[in-house]
């Protein structure tokens, strides 16, 4: 448990160092500013990803290998993507039923996803860094600590993953997704399936934002104002999600 907390704190410290460094460079060349430009925020995200990968791999806190990829698990990757697609609508619906939570980075996320580099950092870099840390290091340490309580350890890693977002509005979805990502790692011993799932999840969120940038829109607004349409969308999503989870259960070999 101690290692899992240390890894999570290290991840957060890296974020702080990267942001502070880029902010300092920005102030040095552009003069005194209280808020970083979107371009500089993206540079900070690139920097924190590079530092995270070098730190966690260099200290062997996470030890990604090619062994799982060499087994050619393309069917697992395919069903990970399908499962991610099926998760979106039910997750959004459940979040809408909860009390409204503060969205402290709403404007920052909107600015980044509106930028031409937004897809690169949100959908490509973030999945790699977060899976390396929260599954490849945090969950790996938790499972080594208490392997007989796998689901309990998966839940703890999902809580840490949600808290690390530092945004209450994102935490419920991050926790649920963290459970699924933890299950993928537990069954395969690899972060690769989680990266595939994470990439698909973030890509759908990115595309939805580009199509519907108004954060006040709800599912019922997007689906024509009909509650019947919302129910149909949820049912259709479950018809995608549940078979995908079953296929993953069948096709993933527990390590």
Short mmCIF file of the C-alpha atoms (twelve columns), coordinates in Angstrom:
data_MODEL
# 
_entry.id   MODEL 
# 
loop_
_atom_site.group_PDB 
_atom_site.id 
_atom_site.type_symbol 
_atom_site.label_atom_id 
_atom_site.label_alt_id 
_atom_site.label_comp_id 
_atom_site.label_asym_id 
_atom_site.label_seq_id 
_atom_site.Cartn_x 
_atom_site.Cartn_y 
_atom_site.Cartn_z 
_atom_site.pdbx_PDB_model_num 
ATOM 1   C CA . UNK A 1   0.000   0.000   0.000   1 
ATOM 2   C CA . UNK A 2   2.865   2.349   0.866   1 
ATOM 3   C CA . UNK A 3   4.421   1.887   -2.570  1 
ATOM 4   C CA . UNK A 4   1.104   2.603   -4.312  1 
ATOM 5   C CA . UNK A 5   0.752   5.912   -2.468  1 
ATOM 6   C CA . UNK A 6   4.382   6.843   -3.192  1 
ATOM 7   C CA . UNK A 7   3.895   6.133   -6.906  1 
ATOM 8   C CA . UNK A 8   0.709   8.224   -6.998  1 
ATOM 9   C CA . UNK A 9   2.400   11.132  -5.213  1 
ATOM 10  C CA . UNK A 10  5.392   10.873  -7.553  1 
ATOM 11  C CA . UNK A 11  3.067   11.121  -10.537 1 
ATOM 12  C CA . UNK A 12  1.464   14.256  -9.081  1 
ATOM 13  C CA . UNK A 13  4.845   15.803  -8.234  1 
ATOM 14  C CA . UNK A 14  5.999   15.239  -11.819 1 
ATOM 15  C CA . UNK A 15  2.906   17.067  -13.053 1 
ATOM 16  C CA . UNK A 16  3.654   19.965  -10.715 1 
ATOM 17  C CA . UNK A 17  7.324   20.129  -11.731 1 
ATOM 18  C CA . UNK A 18  6.495   20.045  -15.453 1 
ATOM 19  C CA . UNK A 19  3.839   22.760  -15.120 1 
ATOM 20  C CA . UNK A 20  6.079   24.960  -12.962 1 
ATOM 21  C CA . UNK A 21  9.017   24.561  -15.336 1 
ATOM 22  C CA . UNK A 22  6.990   25.455  -18.424 1 
ATOM 23  C CA . UNK A 23  5.307   28.354  -16.598 1 
ATOM 24  C CA . UNK A 24  8.740   29.667  -15.594 1 
ATOM 25  C CA . UNK A 25  10.015  29.480  -19.182 1 
ATOM 26  C CA . UNK A 26  6.847   31.158  -20.420 1 
ATOM 27  C CA . UNK A 27  7.260   34.019  -17.933 1 
ATOM 28  C CA . UNK A 28  10.950  34.361  -18.808 1 
ATOM 29  C CA . UNK A 29  10.280  34.927  -22.512 1 
ATOM 30  C CA . UNK A 30  6.781   36.410  -22.497 1 
ATOM 31  C CA . UNK A 31  6.791   38.458  -19.315 1 
ATOM 32  C CA . UNK A 32  4.674   38.099  -16.184 1 
ATOM 33  C CA . UNK A 33  1.554   35.991  -16.749 1 
ATOM 34  C CA . UNK A 34  -0.881  34.498  -14.261 1 
ATOM 35  C CA . UNK A 35  -2.253  31.850  -16.638 1 
ATOM 36  C CA . UNK A 36  -0.356  29.694  -19.119 1 
ATOM 37  C CA . UNK A 37  -1.450  29.765  -22.718 1 
ATOM 38  C CA . UNK A 38  -3.069  26.603  -24.095 1 
ATOM 39  C CA . UNK A 39  0.010   25.880  -26.176 1 
ATOM 40  C CA . UNK A 40  2.213   26.023  -23.100 1 
ATOM 41  C CA . UNK A 41  -0.201  23.752  -21.193 1 
ATOM 42  C CA . UNK A 42  0.150   21.193  -23.971 1 
ATOM 43  C CA . UNK A 43  3.943   21.474  -23.836 1 
ATOM 44  C CA . UNK A 44  3.737   20.913  -20.067 1 
ATOM 45  C CA . UNK A 45  1.661   17.758  -20.637 1 
ATOM 46  C CA . UNK A 46  4.206   16.449  -23.132 1 
ATOM 47  C CA . UNK A 47  7.020   17.158  -20.691 1 
ATOM 48  C CA . UNK A 48  5.274   15.487  -17.762 1 
ATOM 49  C CA . UNK A 49  4.608   12.391  -19.888 1 
ATOM 50  C CA . UNK A 50  8.276   12.129  -20.862 1 
ATOM 51  C CA . UNK A 51  9.445   12.604  -17.267 1 
ATOM 52  C CA . UNK A 52  6.872   10.106  -15.986 1 
ATOM 53  C CA . UNK A 53  7.923   7.412   -18.447 1 
ATOM 54  C CA . UNK A 54  11.640  7.941   -17.767 1 
ATOM 55  C CA . UNK A 55  11.155  8.032   -13.994 1 
ATOM 56  C CA . UNK A 56  8.909   4.999   -13.644 1 
ATOM 57  C CA . UNK A 57  10.813  2.877   -16.149 1 
ATOM 58  C CA . UNK A 58  14.236  4.097   -15.034 1 
ATOM 59  C CA . UNK A 59  13.557  3.249   -11.382 1 
ATOM 60  C CA . UNK A 60  11.754  0.061   -12.444 1 
ATOM 61  C CA . UNK A 61  8.597   1.086   -10.604 1 
ATOM 62  C CA . UNK A 62  6.855   -0.143  -13.742 1 
ATOM 63  C CA . UNK A 63  8.379   -2.773  -16.023 1 
ATOM 64  C CA . UNK A 64  6.487   -2.873  -19.325 1 
ATOM 65  C CA . UNK A 65  7.594   -5.710  -21.575 1 
ATOM 66  C CA . UNK A 66  6.847   -6.895  -25.100 1 
ATOM 67  C CA . UNK A 67  5.913   -10.409 -23.992 1 
ATOM 68  C CA . UNK A 68  2.170   -9.822  -24.085 1 
ATOM 69  C CA . UNK A 69  2.346   -8.112  -27.472 1 
ATOM 70  C CA . UNK A 70  4.322   -11.052 -28.837 1 
ATOM 71  C CA . UNK A 71  1.296   -13.258 -28.140 1 
ATOM 72  C CA . UNK A 72  -0.585  -11.220 -30.820 1 
ATOM 73  C CA . UNK A 73  -3.620  -10.341 -28.673 1 
ATOM 74  C CA . UNK A 74  -5.286  -8.318  -31.428 1 
ATOM 75  C CA . UNK A 75  -8.712  -9.746  -30.562 1 
ATOM 76  C CA . UNK A 76  -8.330  -8.477  -26.996 1 
ATOM 77  C CA . UNK A 77  -7.430  -5.009  -28.258 1 
ATOM 78  C CA . UNK A 78  -10.452 -5.047  -30.576 1 
ATOM 79  C CA . UNK A 79  -12.861 -5.928  -27.759 1 
ATOM 80  C CA . UNK A 80  -11.220 -3.344  -25.486 1 
ATOM 81  C CA . UNK A 81  -12.099 -0.665  -28.024 1 
ATOM 82  C CA . UNK A 82  -15.654 -2.007  -28.395 1 
ATOM 83  C CA . UNK A 83  -16.090 -2.077  -24.600 1 
ATOM 84  C CA . UNK A 84  -14.879 1.521   -24.366 1 
ATOM 85  C CA . UNK A 85  -17.441 2.587   -26.964 1 
ATOM 86  C CA . UNK A 86  -20.182 0.828   -25.027 1 
ATOM 87  C CA . UNK A 87  -19.211 2.517   -21.751 1 
ATOM 88  C CA . UNK A 88  -19.667 6.111   -22.797 1 
ATOM 89  C CA . UNK A 89  -23.455 6.597   -22.790 1 
ATOM 90  C CA . UNK A 90  -24.196 4.594   -19.599 1 
ATOM 91  C CA . UNK A 91  -21.365 6.389   -17.787 1 
ATOM 92  C CA . UNK A 92  -22.566 9.837   -18.878 1 
ATOM 93  C CA . UNK A 93  -26.140 8.946   -17.920 1 
ATOM 94  C CA . UNK A 94  -25.127 7.762   -14.448 1 
ATOM 95  C CA . UNK A 95  -23.036 10.868  -13.920 1 
ATOM 96  C CA . UNK A 96  -25.984 13.066  -14.873 1 
ATOM 97  C CA . UNK A 97  -28.095 11.388  -12.171 1 
ATOM 98  C CA . UNK A 98  -25.587 12.336  -9.480  1 
ATOM 99  C CA . UNK A 99  -25.482 15.707  -7.690  1 
ATOM 100 C CA . UNK A 100 -23.564 18.218  -9.782  1 
ATOM 101 C CA . UNK A 101 -19.906 18.221  -8.827  1 
ATOM 102 C CA . UNK A 102 -17.440 21.097  -9.294  1 
ATOM 103 C CA . UNK A 103 -15.642 20.990  -12.610 1 
ATOM 104 C CA . UNK A 104 -12.495 22.874  -11.689 1 
ATOM 105 C CA . UNK A 105 -10.641 22.235  -14.944 1 
ATOM 106 C CA . UNK A 106 -13.553 22.577  -17.353 1 
ATOM 107 C CA . UNK A 107 -12.179 25.645  -19.128 1 
ATOM 108 C CA . UNK A 108 -8.652  24.257  -19.227 1 
ATOM 109 C CA . UNK A 109 -9.815  20.952  -20.743 1 
ATOM 110 C CA . UNK A 110 -12.001 22.796  -23.241 1 
ATOM 111 C CA . UNK A 111 -9.082  24.961  -24.322 1 
ATOM 112 C CA . UNK A 112 -6.767  21.959  -24.699 1 
ATOM 113 C CA . UNK A 113 -9.284  19.879  -26.679 1 
ATOM 114 C CA . UNK A 114 -9.986  22.862  -28.922 1 
ATOM 115 C CA . UNK A 115 -6.271  23.177  -29.703 1 
ATOM 116 C CA . UNK A 116 -4.777  21.318  -32.663 1 
ATOM 117 C CA . UNK A 117 -2.444  19.467  -30.292 1 
ATOM 118 C CA . UNK A 118 -5.267  18.455  -27.983 1 
ATOM 119 C CA . UNK A 119 -5.835  15.011  -29.467 1 
ATOM 120 C CA . UNK A 120 -2.157  14.149  -29.208 1 
ATOM 121 C CA . UNK A 121 -1.883  14.834  -25.467 1 
ATOM 122 C CA . UNK A 122 -5.390  13.799  -24.333 1 
ATOM 123 C CA . UNK A 123 -5.864  10.667  -26.437 1 
ATOM 124 C CA . UNK A 124 -2.328  9.422   -27.122 1 
ATOM 125 C CA . UNK A 125 0.020   10.577  -24.369 1 
ATOM 126 C CA . UNK A 126 -2.339  10.549  -21.361 1 
ATOM 127 C CA . UNK A 127 -3.365  6.876   -21.781 1 
ATOM 128 C CA . UNK A 128 0.275   5.759   -21.941 1 
ATOM 129 C CA . UNK A 129 1.399   7.758   -18.888 1 
ATOM 130 C CA . UNK A 130 -1.656  6.947   -16.764 1 
ATOM 131 C CA . UNK A 131 -1.640  3.232   -17.554 1 
ATOM 132 C CA . UNK A 132 2.081   3.026   -16.861 1 
ATOM 133 C CA . UNK A 133 1.576   4.659   -13.452 1 
ATOM 134 C CA . UNK A 134 -1.800  3.438   -12.174 1 
ATOM 135 C CA . UNK A 135 -1.800  -0.078  -13.569 1 
ATOM 136 C CA . UNK A 136 1.858   -0.782  -14.342 1 
ATOM 137 C CA . UNK A 137 3.128   0.573   -11.013 1 
ATOM 138 C CA . UNK A 138 0.311   1.284   -8.523  1 
ATOM 139 C CA . UNK A 139 -1.877  -1.764  -9.175  1 
ATOM 140 C CA . UNK A 140 1.147   -3.991  -9.712  1 
ATOM 141 C CA . UNK A 141 2.407   -3.044  -6.239  1 
ATOM 142 C CA . UNK A 142 -1.027  -3.528  -4.672  1 
ATOM 143 C CA . UNK A 143 -1.456  -6.974  -6.229  1 
ATOM 144 C CA . UNK A 144 1.991   -7.976  -4.994  1 
ATOM 145 C CA . UNK A 145 0.994   -6.761  -1.528  1 
ATOM 146 C CA . UNK A 146 -2.286  -8.684  -1.290  1 
ATOM 147 C CA . UNK A 147 -2.700  -10.943 -4.346  1 
ATOM 148 C CA . UNK A 148 -5.538  -12.886 -2.721  1 
ATOM 149 C CA . UNK A 149 -7.686  -9.734  -2.618  1 
ATOM 150 C CA . UNK A 150 -7.412  -8.744  -6.258  1 
ATOM 151 C CA . UNK A 151 -10.701 -6.876  -6.564  1 
ATOM 152 C CA . UNK A 152 -10.031 -4.938  -3.393  1 
ATOM 153 C CA . UNK A 153 -6.661  -3.886  -4.782  1 
ATOM 154 C CA . UNK A 154 -8.256  -2.983  -8.111  1 
ATOM 155 C CA . UNK A 155 -10.766 -0.794  -6.250  1 
ATOM 156 C CA . UNK A 156 -7.987  0.975   -4.324  1 
ATOM 157 C CA . UNK A 157 -6.090  1.661   -7.546  1 
ATOM 158 C CA . UNK A 158 -9.304  3.011   -9.123  1 
ATOM 159 C CA . UNK A 159 -9.800  5.369   -6.152  1 
ATOM 160 C CA . UNK A 160 -6.233  6.657   -6.468  1 
ATOM 161 C CA . UNK A 161 -6.719  7.043   -10.227 1 
ATOM 162 C CA . UNK A 162 -9.885  9.078   -9.684  1 
ATOM 163 C CA . UNK A 163 -8.381  11.272  -6.968  1 
ATOM 164 C CA . UNK A 164 -5.297  11.975  -9.094  1 
ATOM 165 C CA . UNK A 165 -7.496  13.792  -11.607 1 
ATOM 166 C CA . UNK A 166 -8.058  16.538  -8.971  1 
ATOM 167 C CA . UNK A 167 -11.415 17.313  -10.574 1 
ATOM 168 C CA . UNK A 168 -14.573 16.193  -8.706  1 
ATOM 169 C CA . UNK A 169 -16.641 16.210  -11.913 1 
ATOM 170 C CA . UNK A 170 -14.347 13.605  -13.508 1 
ATOM 171 C CA . UNK A 171 -13.917 11.373  -10.481 1 
ATOM 172 C CA . UNK A 172 -17.035 9.130   -10.751 1 
ATOM 173 C CA . UNK A 173 -16.303 8.252   -14.385 1 
ATOM 174 C CA . UNK A 174 -12.571 7.856   -13.652 1 
ATOM 175 C CA . UNK A 175 -13.345 5.460   -10.792 1 
ATOM 176 C CA . UNK A 176 -15.614 3.238   -12.906 1 
ATOM 177 C CA . UNK A 177 -13.157 3.232   -15.792 1 
ATOM 178 C CA . UNK A 178 -10.364 2.571   -13.312 1 
ATOM 179 C CA . UNK A 179 -12.120 -0.632  -12.227 1 
ATOM 180 C CA . UNK A 180 -12.313 -1.840  -15.819 1 
ATOM 181 C CA . UNK A 181 -8.708  -0.882  -16.537 1 
ATOM 182 C CA . UNK A 182 -7.585  -2.625  -13.364 1 
ATOM 183 C CA . UNK A 183 -9.430  -5.780  -14.395 1 
ATOM 184 C CA . UNK A 184 -7.712  -5.714  -17.778 1 
ATOM 185 C CA . UNK A 185 -4.299  -5.471  -16.123 1 
ATOM 186 C CA . UNK A 186 -5.064  -8.167  -13.544 1 
ATOM 187 C CA . UNK A 187 -6.144  -10.626 -16.220 1 
ATOM 188 C CA . UNK A 188 -3.281  -9.992  -18.643 1 
ATOM 189 C CA . UNK A 189 -0.379  -8.622  -16.603 1 
ATOM 190 C CA . UNK A 190 0.094   -6.012  -19.319 1 
ATOM 191 C CA . UNK A 191 -0.785  -2.321  -19.638 1 
ATOM 192 C CA . UNK A 192 -1.317  -2.702  -23.402 1 
ATOM 193 C CA . UNK A 193 -5.066  -3.636  -23.250 1 
ATOM 194 C CA . UNK A 194 -5.633  -0.741  -20.863 1 
ATOM 195 C CA . UNK A 195 -3.905  1.676   -23.228 1 
ATOM 196 C CA . UNK A 196 -6.196  0.494   -26.052 1 
ATOM 197 C CA . UNK A 197 -9.296  0.937   -23.869 1 
ATOM 198 C CA . UNK A 198 -8.078  4.281   -22.503 1 
ATOM 199 C CA . UNK A 199 -7.267  5.570   -25.986 1 
ATOM 200 C CA . UNK A 200 -10.741 4.663   -27.285 1 
ATOM 201 C CA . UNK A 201 -12.457 6.174   -24.235 1 
ATOM 202 C CA . UNK A 202 -10.555 9.470   -24.499 1 
ATOM 203 C CA . UNK A 203 -10.996 9.577   -28.280 1 
ATOM 204 C CA . UNK A 204 -14.778 9.280   -27.982 1 
ATOM 205 C CA . UNK A 205 -14.804 11.992  -25.301 1 
ATOM 206 C CA . UNK A 206 -12.676 14.180  -27.580 1 
ATOM 207 C CA . UNK A 207 -14.933 13.654  -30.595 1 
ATOM 208 C CA . UNK A 208 -18.044 14.336  -28.518 1 
ATOM 209 C CA . UNK A 209 -16.519 17.581  -27.301 1 
ATOM 210 C CA . UNK A 210 -15.670 18.645  -30.840 1 
ATOM 211 C CA . UNK A 211 -19.227 17.847  -31.963 1 
ATOM 212 C CA . UNK A 212 -20.960 19.309  -28.880 1 
ATOM 213 C CA . UNK A 213 -18.629 21.852  -27.214 1 
ATOM 214 C CA . UNK A 214 -21.350 23.277  -24.945 1 
ATOM 215 C CA . UNK A 215 -20.670 21.717  -21.491 1 
ATOM 216 C CA . UNK A 216 -24.243 22.351  -20.344 1 
ATOM 217 C CA . UNK A 217 -25.680 19.917  -22.897 1 
ATOM 218 C CA . UNK A 218 -27.131 16.699  -21.481 1 
ATOM 219 C CA . UNK A 219 -27.761 13.382  -23.165 1 
ATOM 220 C CA . UNK A 220 -31.417 14.201  -23.667 1 
ATOM 221 C CA . UNK A 221 -30.470 17.429  -25.484 1 
ATOM 222 C CA . UNK A 222 -28.059 15.620  -27.789 1 
ATOM 223 C CA . UNK A 223 -30.660 12.925  -28.522 1 
ATOM 224 C CA . UNK A 224 -33.426 15.271  -29.588 1 
ATOM 225 C CA . UNK A 225 -35.083 15.960  -26.250 1 
ATOM 226 C CA . UNK A 226 -36.772 12.555  -26.051 1 
ATOM 227 C CA . UNK A 227 -36.424 10.443  -22.905 1 
ATOM 228 C CA . UNK A 228 -37.273 7.451   -25.057 1 
ATOM 229 C CA . UNK A 229 -34.213 8.145   -27.169 1 
ATOM 230 C CA . UNK A 230 -32.008 8.246   -24.058 1 
ATOM 231 C CA . UNK A 231 -33.353 4.870   -22.922 1 
ATOM 232 C CA . UNK A 232 -32.764 3.433   -26.400 1 
ATOM 233 C CA . UNK A 233 -29.197 4.785   -26.475 1 
ATOM 234 C CA . UNK A 234 -28.444 3.232   -23.076 1 
ATOM 235 C CA . UNK A 235 -29.933 -0.110  -24.134 1 
ATOM 236 C CA . UNK A 236 -27.967 -0.066  -27.387 1 
ATOM 237 C CA . UNK A 237 -24.754 0.784   -25.519 1 
ATOM 238 C CA . UNK A 238 -25.302 -2.092  -23.091 1 
ATOM 239 C CA . UNK A 239 -25.790 -4.421  -26.056 1 
ATOM 240 C CA . UNK A 240 -22.295 -3.351  -27.103 1 
ATOM 241 C CA . UNK A 241 -20.673 -3.258  -23.660 1 
ATOM 242 C CA . UNK A 242 -21.877 -6.517  -22.118 1 
ATOM 243 C CA . UNK A 243 -20.916 -8.812  -25.039 1 
ATOM 244 C CA . UNK A 244 -17.555 -7.009  -25.242 1 
ATOM 245 C CA . UNK A 245 -16.897 -7.665  -21.550 1 
ATOM 246 C CA . UNK A 246 -17.864 -11.295 -22.010 1 
ATOM 247 C CA . UNK A 247 -15.516 -11.632 -24.982 1 
ATOM 248 C CA . UNK A 248 -12.717 -10.102 -22.943 1 
ATOM 249 C CA . UNK A 249 -13.446 -12.476 -20.076 1 
ATOM 250 C CA . UNK A 250 -13.170 -15.432 -22.458 1 
ATOM 251 C CA . UNK A 251 -10.156 -14.236 -24.406 1 
ATOM 252 C CA . UNK A 252 -7.933  -12.787 -21.683 1 
ATOM 253 C CA . UNK A 253 -5.662  -15.245 -19.935 1 
ATOM 254 C CA . UNK A 254 -5.228  -14.635 -16.237 1 
ATOM 255 C CA . UNK A 255 -1.565  -14.333 -15.303 1 
# 
